[in-house]
Amino acid sequence: MEVGEVKFPLSEAFRFTIESIRKRFTRAMITAISVILSVAFYGATRSMGVIYAELLPGSATIQVYQVVMAVIALVVCTVGILNSMLMAVTERTKEIGTMKCLGAMDSHILTIFLLEAAIIGLLGGLIGGVAGLVVGIASTWGQVAGLGSLPVLGLILTLTESLGISILLSIGATLYPAYYAAKLNPAEALRFEV
């Protein structure tokens, strides 16, 4: 350890993140709901495709417009996360300035924001992925009854894919706000008024 080096363990960053989510629960829920809805739509589309692929091997199972709609839902979700995280930076400008004055480095601020995004993406992706699977299975239930069993492996892969996409979208959309927060000048941040 060099002189003047500040250690910031991941457990401490996680504690900061949970505290921030608890303090700003409404904003975190709005962000999580946008993730849940877009991932649920994506998961429902993908799970219906997996089921139809099992029913009709070799045929085009998902229409192009369904894929386009799912991608648009994910893009809208990304913009919503970006906006929410920019608002989080604005709300926490004085807090960021205080942390930087107390020795927090840019990487520490970056870690806090990216960890917050990952947690929201994980929770939103889990709920949205499961909801998407349920909707996909329910909307194809008549065909599934004739199939005899569900394509479990394909549906698990769809859930995993939905979860991965939600975490990547959340972290990707938070990169700019987190970088902006990390680069704030502490003196200007402490003078900032909302």
MOSUL-V493945 format. One record per pair of residues at least 24 apart in sequence whose C-alpha atoms are under 7 Angstrom apart, sorted by sequence separation. I is the first residue (numbers start at 0). J is the second residue. If there is no record, write none. Layout:
((I & J) (I & J))
This chain:
((41 & 69) (40 & 69) (129 & 158) (128 & 158) (128 & 161) (128 & 162) (37 & 72) (37 & 73) (124 & 161) (125 & 162) (124 & 162) (37 & 76) (121 & 162) (124 & 165) (34 & 76) (33 & 76) (121 & 165) (120 & 165) (121 & 166) (120 & 166) (30 & 79) (117 & 166) (120 & 169) (30 & 80) (117 & 169) (30 & 83) (116 & 169) (117 & 170) (116 & 170) (113 & 170) (116 & 173) (113 & 173) (113 & 177) (112 & 177) (109 & 177) (109 & 178) (108 & 180) (109 & 181) (108 & 181) (106 & 181) (105 & 181) (105 & 182) (100 & 185) (34 & 120) (38 & 124) (42 & 128) (46 & 132) (99 & 185) (31 & 119) (35 & 123) (39 & 127) (43 & 131) (47 & 135) (88 & 176) (31 & 120) (34 & 123) (35 & 124) (38 & 127) (39 & 128) (42 & 131) (43 & 132) (46 & 135) (47 & 136) (80 & 169) (84 & 173) (96 & 185) (34 & 124) (38 & 128) (41 & 131) (42 & 132) (96 & 186) (32 & 123) (35 & 126) (36 & 127) (39 & 130) (40 & 131) (43 & 134) (44 & 135) (77 & 168) (81 & 172) (85 & 176) (31 & 123) (35 & 127) (39 & 131) (43 & 135) (47 & 139) (54 & 146) (77 & 169) (80 & 172) (81 & 173) (84 & 176) (88 & 180) (96 & 188) (97 & 189) (96 & 189) (16 & 111) (77 & 172) (93 & 188) (15 & 111) (92 & 188) (93 & 189) (53 & 150) (12 & 110) (16 & 114) (93 & 191) (12 & 111) (16 & 115) (92 & 191) (7 & 107) (50 & 150) (49 & 153) (49 & 154) (46 & 154) (46 & 157) (45 & 157) (42 & 157) (42 & 158) (42 & 161) (38 & 161) (38 & 165) (34 & 165))
